[in-house]
């Protein structure tokens, strides 16, 4: 316990899913949390996004660990709103040490030449520009704290091994790796480390409530369920399970945030049961 004791972490997409899991895991190890989430659905996400009730539950779960949390509604496409959230959190806690740029959406997409302009724009704006905005408003506060620090950007296996029908998602997540590696070079003199995590399929609402994905995996069924699609997920995984749990990704984030990774920077850590390694 106490691997990030008395540090402060800023997390985007915190209301549920991986963001909530990261907040709880870091809080369990001693961090206070500044979290943002859009708290509204997006027409380009074929599954419901987090709500205010989800945010309230995340705050309550963090507080049960004995740590504090400032939760703010903000869209990662809105740099001003992100900056206001960072300022509010730093005013409350006095510092910023850890950044987890986690927010993103995953539409089903389509072949590159037929993908709608609006869907391309939404995914790039949220999944790539949203990460850029997060970095832009948090890094000055991490530098000002003068404690070194750790920035962890959420990429994806799809940003490293390109999946058909997901050119917008692949492109955004590949761009996230470029941001991480560039920033790692820029911030090394300040002893601030920057890394990316590349999750595979993770058990979040992006999977469990994504009926469009179920249909893509089981086109033979009129109205497939998660249970119908689960065997297809399992077939994709070298280790034979359908998905990793959110805590598996959160443990990777915790490691990169902790002093155990004090000389780890400019890397991409995959949490995917070996999918990227499969030829």
Backbone torsions as a table, in degrees:
resi	resn	phi	psi	omega
1	UNK	NA	156.3	175.2
2	UNK	83.2	24.5	-176.6
3	UNK	-71.1	-21.0	173.4
4	UNK	-130.6	42.7	-173.9
5	UNK	-59.1	127.9	175.2
6	UNK	64.6	17.5	171.9
7	UNK	-91.6	167.8	-178.1
8	UNK	-123.6	131.1	-177.7
9	UNK	-118.5	138.6	174.8
10	UNK	-107.6	125.8	-174.9
11	UNK	-131.1	130.6	174.7
12	UNK	-97.4	152.6	-176.5
13	UNK	64.9	42.7	-166.9
14	UNK	-87.5	-11.9	-169.3
15	UNK	-66.6	-31.2	179.3
16	UNK	-160.2	-172.8	176.7
17	UNK	63.5	-143.3	-178.1
18	UNK	-63.2	-37.0	-179.6
19	UNK	-60.7	-45.5	177.0
20	UNK	-62.5	-44.6	-179.2
21	UNK	-60.3	-41.7	177.6
22	UNK	-62.3	-43.3	-179.8
23	UNK	-60.4	-44.8	-178.0
24	UNK	-68.4	-41.3	-177.9
25	UNK	-66.1	-41.7	178.0
26	UNK	-68.3	-38.3	177.7
27	UNK	-64.9	-39.8	177.0
28	UNK	-58.8	-27.4	-179.0
29	UNK	-100.9	14.5	167.8
30	UNK	108.0	3.6	-176.8
31	UNK	-93.3	147.1	164.9
32	UNK	-89.6	155.7	-168.4
33	UNK	-123.7	133.5	164.6
34	UNK	-110.1	120.6	-174.9
35	UNK	-130.4	143.9	175.9
36	UNK	-128.8	153.6	175.3
37	UNK	-157.8	149.9	-179.1
38	UNK	-70.1	-29.2	177.0
39	UNK	55.8	40.6	177.6
40	UNK	-159.6	151.8	177.5
41	UNK	-74.7	162.6	177.2
42	UNK	-126.5	134.6	-176.5
43	UNK	-59.9	-23.4	-177.8
44	UNK	-92.1	-4.5	176.5
45	UNK	-100.0	116.8	-175.9
46	UNK	-82.4	36.7	178.9
47	UNK	-159.1	155.6	-179.0
48	UNK	-70.2	144.1	176.3
49	UNK	-96.7	-179.1	-175.9
50	UNK	-67.3	156.6	-178.7
51	UNK	-121.0	173.2	175.2
52	UNK	-61.9	-36.7	177.3
53	UNK	-61.9	-39.0	176.3
54	UNK	-63.3	-43.4	178.8
55	UNK	-61.7	-44.7	179.6
56	UNK	-60.3	-38.7	179.0
57	UNK	-67.4	-40.5	177.2
58	UNK	-60.8	-44.9	178.7
59	UNK	-59.6	-44.1	-179.4
60	UNK	-63.4	-40.3	-180.0
61	UNK	-66.9	-40.1	176.0
62	UNK	-62.4	-44.8	-178.0
63	UNK	-64.7	-28.3	177.1
64	UNK	-65.1	-23.0	177.2
65	UNK	-78.8	-10.4	-176.6
66	UNK	96.7	0.4	177.7
67	UNK	-101.3	172.9	-178.2
68	UNK	-111.6	158.4	179.0
69	UNK	-145.4	136.7	168.5
70	UNK	-106.1	116.5	-179.9
71	UNK	-111.6	125.9	-173.4
72	UNK	-129.3	137.9	173.0
73	UNK	-76.9	122.2	179.4
74	UNK	-159.8	144.6	177.4
75	UNK	-97.6	129.1	-177.5
76	UNK	-65.3	-13.9	175.4
77	UNK	-77.8	-12.1	-176.2
78	UNK	-106.6	95.6	-175.2
79	UNK	-63.0	-35.2	179.2
80	UNK	-62.8	-41.5	178.8
81	UNK	-67.1	-38.5	176.7
82	UNK	-63.9	-42.8	179.8
83	UNK	-62.2	-40.9	178.7
84	UNK	-63.2	-37.8	178.7
85	UNK	-66.9	-43.1	177.1
86	UNK	-60.9	-46.6	-179.1
87	UNK	-60.5	-42.1	179.9
88	UNK	-64.4	-41.3	-179.5
89	UNK	-69.0	-42.0	179.2
90	UNK	-67.1	-35.6	175.9
91	UNK	-62.4	-35.9	-179.3
92	UNK	-75.6	-44.1	-170.4
93	UNK	-106.2	-15.7	173.6
94	UNK	88.2	-2.5	-176.7
95	UNK	-168.0	170.2	171.9
96	UNK	-143.6	129.0	-174.5
97	UNK	-122.1	-31.3	-171.3
98	UNK	-130.7	137.5	175.9
99	UNK	-126.5	129.6	174.0
100	UNK	-123.0	102.5	178.3
101	UNK	-88.0	94.3	-168.1
102	UNK	-111.8	-23.8	-171.3
103	UNK	-62.3	141.3	176.8
104	UNK	-177.4	163.9	174.9
105	UNK	-126.1	161.9	180.0
106	UNK	-140.4	87.2	172.2
107	UNK	-67.7	164.4	178.7
108	UNK	-70.9	-33.3	175.3
109	UNK	80.3	-146.3	-176.8
110	UNK	169.4	175.0	178.6
111	UNK	-55.3	144.9	-171.4
112	UNK	-51.9	-41.9	-172.6
113	UNK	-79.2	-6.9	177.7
114	UNK	-117.5	0.3	-178.0
115	UNK	-64.3	128.9	-179.7
116	UNK	-62.8	142.1	178.4
117	UNK	-54.2	-41.9	-175.1
118	UNK	-65.2	-37.4	-179.7
119	UNK	-71.2	-41.7	174.2
120	UNK	-55.4	-49.3	-176.8
121	UNK	-61.9	-41.3	-178.5
122	UNK	-64.3	-44.2	-177.7
123	UNK	-68.5	-42.8	177.7
124	UNK	-64.7	-41.6	-178.7
125	UNK	-63.9	-41.1	-176.8
126	UNK	-83.6	-51.9	-169.2
127	UNK	-80.4	-23.4	-179.9
128	UNK	-113.3	-58.7	178.9
129	UNK	-63.3	-33.4	176.5
130	UNK	-61.2	-37.6	175.8
131	UNK	-68.9	-43.6	176.5
132	UNK	-57.4	-46.2	179.1
133	UNK	-61.5	-41.2	-180.0
134	UNK	-61.3	-45.6	177.7
135	UNK	-62.1	-43.7	-175.4
136	UNK	-61.3	-35.2	-176.2
137	UNK	-92.9	-16.8	-177.6
138	UNK	-98.7	-35.4	-174.8
139	UNK	-57.7	-42.7	178.0
140	UNK	-57.6	-36.8	179.3
141	UNK	-70.7	-36.5	177.8
142	UNK	-67.2	-43.0	176.8
143	UNK	-60.7	-44.7	-177.3
144	UNK	-63.0	-30.6	-179.9
145	UNK	-65.4	-29.7	174.4
146	UNK	72.0	21.9	-176.9
147	UNK	-111.2	18.5	-167.5
148	UNK	74.9	-135.7	176.1
149	UNK	137.8	176.7	-177.0
150	UNK	-143.2	129.2	176.2
151	UNK	-115.0	126.0	-177.4
152	UNK	-124.6	117.8	-177.8
153	UNK	-105.1	135.6	-179.2
154	UNK	-89.2	107.6	171.1
155	UNK	-94.9	-140.3	-178.4
156	UNK	-169.6	156.6	170.2
157	UNK	-56.5	-28.8	179.2
158	UNK	-69.7	-16.5	175.6
159	UNK	-85.0	-4.3	-177.4
160	UNK	-122.3	-23.2	179.9
161	UNK	-138.2	105.6	-158.0
162	UNK	-80.8	122.4	-172.9
163	UNK	-92.5	129.6	176.3
164	UNK	-57.3	148.6	177.7
165	UNK	76.4	5.5	-177.6
166	UNK	-129.9	42.7	-175.4
167	UNK	-60.4	-36.4	-179.8
168	UNK	-68.8	-44.9	179.9
169	UNK	-67.0	-46.8	178.0
170	UNK	-56.3	-46.5	-176.5
171	UNK	-64.3	-43.7	-179.7
172	UNK	-64.0	-45.2	-176.5
173	UNK	-71.3	-31.7	172.2
174	UNK	-65.9	-39.1	177.0
175	UNK	-63.6	-33.9	177.1
176	UNK	-61.7	-40.0	176.3
177	UNK	-62.1	-40.7	178.5
178	UNK	-62.8	-40.6	176.5
179	UNK	-61.5	-46.5	-177.3
180	UNK	-60.8	-45.9	-176.3
181	UNK	-70.5	-37.0	176.3
182	UNK	-64.8	-47.5	-177.5
183	UNK	-65.8	-33.8	177.5
184	UNK	-59.7	-40.8	177.4
185	UNK	-67.8	-37.9	-176.7
186	UNK	-71.6	-33.5	-171.9
187	UNK	-101.1	-4.9	-179.7
188	UNK	-55.5	-41.2	179.7
189	UNK	-61.6	-24.6	177.4
190	UNK	-88.9	6.2	-178.6
191	UNK	62.7	26.9	175.3
192	UNK	-101.5	123.8	-176.9
193	UNK	-95.2	144.1	-179.8
194	UNK	-133.1	124.7	-179.8
195	UNK	-140.1	166.3	174.9
196	UNK	-120.3	148.0	167.2
197	UNK	-107.1	144.4	-179.3
198	UNK	-124.7	84.3	178.8
199	UNK	-68.9	151.9	166.6
200	UNK	-87.8	-140.2	176.4
201	UNK	-73.2	125.9	-176.0
202	UNK	-122.2	141.5	-178.0
203	UNK	-76.0	83.6	176.0
204	UNK	-131.3	172.9	176.4
205	UNK	-57.8	-23.5	175.7
206	UNK	-57.8	-28.8	175.9
207	UNK	-99.6	-53.4	-168.4
208	UNK	-70.5	-19.7	-179.9
209	UNK	-117.9	17.9	-173.5
210	UNK	-100.1	84.5	-176.4
211	UNK	-64.2	-30.2	178.0
212	UNK	-64.5	-35.9	177.8
213	UNK	-70.3	-38.9	177.3
214	UNK	-57.5	-43.6	-178.5
215	UNK	-66.7	-36.4	179.0
216	UNK	-63.8	-38.9	-179.1
217	UNK	-80.5	-27.4	-179.0
218	UNK	-129.6	67.7	-179.6
219	UNK	-67.0	-12.9	179.0
220	UNK	-75.6	-13.2	-178.9
221	UNK	-108.7	145.5	-177.8
222	UNK	-71.2	-42.4	-177.3
223	UNK	-139.4	71.3	-175.7
224	UNK	-67.9	152.5	178.8
225	UNK	-108.2	175.6	175.5
226	UNK	-58.9	-40.9	179.4
227	UNK	-61.9	-36.2	177.9
228	UNK	-66.1	-36.9	-176.5
229	UNK	-83.4	-20.8	-173.5
230	UNK	-54.9	-43.0	179.0
231	UNK	-60.8	-31.6	178.5
232	UNK	-69.4	-42.6	174.7
233	UNK	-56.6	-45.4	-178.1
234	UNK	-62.4	-37.9	179.8
235	UNK	-63.5	-28.1	-177.8
236	UNK	-76.6	-17.8	-170.5
237	UNK	-100.9	123.4	178.5
238	UNK	-55.5	-31.8	-178.7
239	UNK	-89.4	-0.7	167.5
240	UNK	83.2	2.7	176.1
241	UNK	-100.3	155.6	-172.5
242	UNK	-73.2	-27.9	-176.5
243	UNK	-165.0	162.7	171.4
244	UNK	-88.4	159.0	176.8
245	UNK	-86.5	157.6	-180.0
246	UNK	-58.2	-35.8	-177.7
247	UNK	-64.6	-27.1	178.3
248	UNK	-64.8	-40.3	176.2
249	UNK	-71.0	-40.4	-179.9
250	UNK	-62.5	-35.9	177.2
251	UNK	-65.1	-34.4	175.4
252	UNK	-67.6	-42.2	177.2
253	UNK	-61.7	-44.0	178.8
254	UNK	-59.8	-45.8	178.6
255	UNK	-57.8	-47.9	-178.1
256	UNK	-67.1	-27.2	178.3
257	UNK	-79.6	-21.5	-171.4
258	UNK	-89.4	169.8	177.2
259	UNK	-68.9	-14.6	175.6
260	UNK	-61.4	-25.1	179.2
261	UNK	-108.8	33.2	-170.7
262	UNK	-63.0	-22.2	177.4
263	UNK	-116.9	21.1	178.5
264	UNK	-102.0	113.5	178.6
265	UNK	-152.2	149.2	-179.8
266	UNK	76.4	22.3	-176.8
267	UNK	-111.1	164.9	172.4
268	UNK	-122.1	118.5	-177.6
269	UNK	-103.8	113.6	-179.1
270	UNK	-86.4	138.4	174.6
271	UNK	-129.2	85.3	-165.9
272	UNK	-149.7	15.4	-179.3
273	UNK	61.2	21.2	174.9
274	UNK	90.9	12.8	-178.1
275	UNK	-61.2	-43.6	-178.9
276	UNK	-65.8	-27.2	-179.1
277	UNK	-80.2	-16.3	-177.9
278	UNK	-73.5	131.5	179.8
279	UNK	-72.1	NA	NA
